[in-house]
Amino acid sequence: MVLIAGGSGCSRLRPKPPAQYVYVTAKQTFLRDRVAAVSNRTATVENGDRLEVLDRGRRFVKVQTAKGEQGWIDEKVVATQDVFDEFEKLKQDHKADPVVASAVVRDEVYMHAKPGRDTERFFRLAEGEKLKLLARATLAKPVPPGTRVAKAVPASAAPGASVNGVVAKGARAVGTTAEAAPEEPVPPAMEDWWLVRDSKGDTGWLYSRMMDVDAPDAITRYSEGQRIVGSYVLTTVNDPEAEQDDKNIPIYVTVLSPYKAGLTYDFDQVRVFTWNVKKHRYETGYRDRNIEGYLPVDVKMATDPYGKSPTATTPAPTFSYRVLADDAGPVIPDPVTGAIVPGKTVLKTYRLESNLVRRVLQPGTTAPGEAHPEPLSDKKKAAAKGGKGKKKR
């Protein structure tokens, strides 16, 4: 009798195993009272809800909500604690990162823990959700299984010749066969991802095509076929006769890039839109083109430390950005993380004085040399050669 009582006491003293949790990844789903073709709904759960695990079946998990509701849920629509912790770590690691631009979600889409379509996903964003952009990554687009990777037609191939199913068009004939010169691999298609923070502070990676940079319609019409990467208000100008309801008209500095994924820079053009009070319209007050620029763009009120005019000591709208130096060498994105880390850069700072934009530069110094993007056709050739042959101007 003593032994039995002792055994029962040990059982009562044994610590209860820690609770296990899963998290809903679906937009909305239901808990059911049984795993069967016919069952009853016991509760409604939504994206992000934490559920305590009570039991596990073959493909389903029995869970309990924070309200005490119980039921079975398909394990395909829940994330594990490890996935939740990964997103929480991402949030904490980047909570102090500067915001480089704002954007709006184009359609319902998931945040990913890392750049890439096959990475873990969790938080589901609704169409129209406002986002803060933190960093960009670029990766090779996944190739579907069984897809044959094409190779470029050699430059020596005669017009009309077929190499690996690719027909040469307009090539210069050298020799007698298309195999006279070695074939070069076609550069992989690329796709861009952005590390974003939503209105609730949740952080994750988002496919760039699923969002639009938040820029006012008043200046997007002047984008001239380029993509606005970021727009920032420098100051405002009062125009009592403007058509807008708000007579304080914003003056913008914008950065733009070609509509192409996989670029090794964030923008290749900077443009300032000033407001003409007499004509009541936006005009280009400054433009910097043919550059390899990198976010963020810093906007603030500042004096000119090198100026000698009376206005130099008066704070004025000032903006700065970095461009690749001409001796920095080629920029190659990390093949695993997609991170783009330029080498040597040049800081360019400008002041807006009335409607004039002037560079802030120490007297007696010359502006450092800058790298310039290659024409797109030349970039494809350089990429096919492994990123070599970066052209400087």
N, C-alpha and C positions, 0 to 999 in steps of 0.2 A: 504493500500500500504506500509506503514511503517513497519507493522508487517511482511509482506512477504519479504521485503528487509532485515530485521533483521535476519529472519530465514536463508536466503540464505548466509548471511555473516558468521553465526555460522558454516554452513556446510563447507565453505572454510577454516575456521580456525581450524577445527578438524584435529588432527595429523594423518598422514598416518600410518596404522599399520605396525609394523616391518616385514621385509621380512622373509619368512620361506624357509629353504633349506633342501634338501635331497642329499644323496651321493651314487654314483653308486657302487654296490658291485660286479656286474658281471665283467668278464674279458673284455667283449666288448658287447654292445647292441645298439639298434637303437631307436630313437624317431619317432613316427608316427603321421600323421596329424589327425587321428581320431581313435576312439575305435570301430573297426569293423573288420569283417573277411577279408575284402579287404581294404587296406590302403596304403599310400605312406610313404616312409622313408623321414624324414626331417633333420635328423642329426645322427651322430655316436658319442657315448659316451663310455668312458672307465673307468676301475676300479679307484675309488678315485675321479672322477670328481664331483664338486659341482654344483647342479642344483637348481635354484630358483623355488619355487612352485607358480604356477599361479592359479590352480584350482584342484579340487579333484573329482574323480568319484567313482564308486563302488569299483573297484579293480585297478584303474589306476590313475596316477597323471599327470596333465599337468604341464610341466616345461619349463624353459628357460635356455640355456647354457650361459657361460660367453661371447660367441660370439653373443648372441642375437637370436640364433636358438630356435624355440619353437616346442613342440610336446608332445605326451602322452607316458608314460612309465609305465610298470607293477610295482606295489609297492613291489612285491617280490624281485626285483633286485635293490632295493635302501635301504639305511639305514637312520634312522632318525638323527636329530641333536644330540639327547641324546647319541646315539651310537657313533657318531663321537667324541663327547666331552669325552666319556669314554676312547676311544683310545688315545685322546690327553692328558688326565690326566695321563694315563699309561706311555706315552712317557716322560712327564715332571717329573713324580715321579721317574723314573728309568734312567734318562739321565746321571747321574753320577755314576751309578752302575759299579763295575769292571767287565771286560769281563773274564769269567772263561775258555772259549774254543771257537773254531771256528767250523763252520759246513757248509754244502752245502745242499740245498733243493733237495730232491730226485725226486719229481714230483710236479706239480702245486698244491698249497694248500693254504688255508686261514689262516690268523692270527685270533686268538680268543681274546676276551676281558678278559676272565678268563679261567683257565684250565677246560676242559670238552667239550664233543662233542656238547652239546646242548646250549652252551653259544653263545653270540652274536659274529658274525664274520664280517670282513670288508676287510682289505687289502689282495689282492691275490698275492701270490709269484710265480714267474716263476721257472721252473726247472733250477737248477744250480745256483740259487741266493745264494750269500755268506751271512752267518749269524754270529752274535756274540751272544754267549750263556751267559745269565746272572744268571739264577736260575732254579732249577728243582722242580717240584711238582709231587706227585704221588697220584692217586685217584682210587677208585674201578671202574672197567669197567662197563658201563651201562648194565643192564640186559633187554633184549627185553621183552615187555609186554606179559604176559601169560607164560613166561618161568618158569618151575618148578625148584626151588632151591634144589639141591641135598644135602644130608647129608652124612657124612662119615660113613662107616661101622664100628660098634663097634669092638674093639680089641678082644672081647670075641666071636664074630660070628664064627661059624664053617665054614671051607672051603666049598665053594659052596653055602652057605646060601645067600638068597636075602633079602636085607633091602632097602625099598623104590626104588626098581629096580636096586640097586647096588649089585653086586655079590662079596662076600668075596673071596679073592684068597690067599691061604697060611696062613690064620689066624689060631690062636691056639684056639681049641674048649674048651670053659668053660661053663658048664651047658648044658642044652638041647635045648635052643632056641636062636635065634639071638637077641631077645628082652631082654636078661638077663642083658645087660649093656646099659647105656644111650647113645644115639647117639650124635655125635659132629658135628656141622656145618662145611661144607667145606669152607676154606678161600676163599674170593671172588677173582676173577681174577683182577689184577691191570694193570694200564697203566700209563706211564710217560708223562709229559708235560714239555716243556722248555719255559721260558720267553726269547724271542729273539729280537734282533735289526737288521734290514736289512740295505742294503747299503744306503738307503735314510734316515735312522734314525727312521723309523716307528717301533713301539714296540708292541709286542703282544705275545700270548701263542701259541705254535705249538706242535702238537702231535709228540712225539719223533720218531715214526716209519717213519715219512715223511721226515727225514733228516739223513745225515751221518756226523759224526765228521770228520773234515778236518785234515787228517793225511797223510804223504807221503807214497807212496807205498814201499819205501825202508825199512820201519819199520813195516808196517802192516802185512807183511809176517811172522813176528815173534810174532804175537799176541797170538799164541797157543790156539786158540779157545775162547779167551776172546774179549770183546768189548773195543776198545780204546776210553776212555772218553775225553782225552785231550792230546795233544802233544805240547811241548814247547822247543824252541831252547835255549840251555845253552850257547854255544859258537860255533866257527868253527875251523876246523883244516885243514891246507893246505896240500894237497897230490898231487904233480905234476904228479904222474903216475896213478891217479884215472881215471876210464873210463868216469866219468861224465864230461860234458862240463865245469861246474863250479868246479874248483879244491878246493874251500873252502867248505869243507864238514861239514854240521851241526852236532852238538852233541845234542841229544834229551833226555829230561826227559819225560816219558809218564806215564799216570795213566790209569788203566784198571779195568773193572768190568765184572761179568758174564752177559750173555745175558738173563737178567730177569728183568721185570718191577716190581716196588713196593719195591725195596730194600731201607732200611732205612739209607744207606750210599751211597756216590757217587762212590767210588772205593775201591777195596780190594787189589790192587797191584800197586806198583810204580816200574818202570824199567828205568834205564839210559842206553842209547845206545851210546857207545864210538866208535871211528873209529880207526881201526888197520892200521897204515900207511904202515906197511910191507906187510900185506896180503890184503890190500885195501878192507876192508869189515867192516860191523858193528859187534860189539860184546857187550855182556851184561857187563857193568861196575859196575852195582849195581842193587840189587833187594830187595824190601821190600814187603813181602807177608803176607797174613792172617791178614789184618788190616781192620778197618772200617774208611776209609778216607773221608774227606770233601773238596770240592772245596771252594776257589780257590787255585791254586798252585802259590806261589810267586817266581819269578825268577829275580835275580839281581846280580850285581857285588858287593862284600862286603869283608871286612877283617874278620879275625877270632879274636874276642875280647878276647878269652881265650887261643889262641895259643902262644907258646913260640919260635917256629922255626922262622928263618929269613923270610920265605915265609908267615908267618901268617899276617904280616902287609901289604902284597901285595893283592890288591883286586883280587878275583877269582870268577868264576861263582858259585853262591849260590842259592839253592832252598829250600823252606819251604812248609810244608803242615801240616794240623791238622788231628789227629786221635782221635777216641773216647777213653776216659779214662776207665780203668777197673772198676771204681766205679761210673760211670755215670748213670747207670740204663738203662732200655730199651728206645729206641727211637720210638715214635709212631707218624706217620704223622697226621697232622690236617685233620679230616674227611671232612671238608668243603672246605678249600683252598688247601689241599694237601701239604702244606708247611712242610719241614723236618727241625726241629730245634734240633740239638743234645744238650745234656747237657754239662757236663764237657769234655773238649778236651785237648789233649797234642800236643804242637807245636814241630815238628821235623824239624831241619835245617841241611843241608849238604853242603859241599864245594867240588867242582871238582878241584883237583890238579893233573895236567897232565891227566892221565887216571884213577886216583884213586879217589874214592868218600869217603869222611870222614865226620862223624857226628860232628857237632859243639855242644860241651857240656862242661859246666863249670867243671873244674877239681875238683875232690873230690866229685862229685855228681853222683848219679845213675839215669838212665833213668826212668821216671815215668811209672807205669804199664799201659798197653793198653788193650782195649777190642778186641776180635777176633770174626769174623763171625762164626756162627754155620754152620755145614753141611746143605746143602739145604734141605735134608729130615727132619732133626730135626727142621728146621725153619718152615716147613709146620705144624709140630705137635705143635710147640709153637704158631703159628698164630691161629690154630684151638682152642687154649685155651685162646684166647684173648690177645696174645702177651706176656704171662708170660713165665717164665722159661728161661730167657736169660742166655746163658752159657758163662762163662769167662774162659780164659786159661792163 
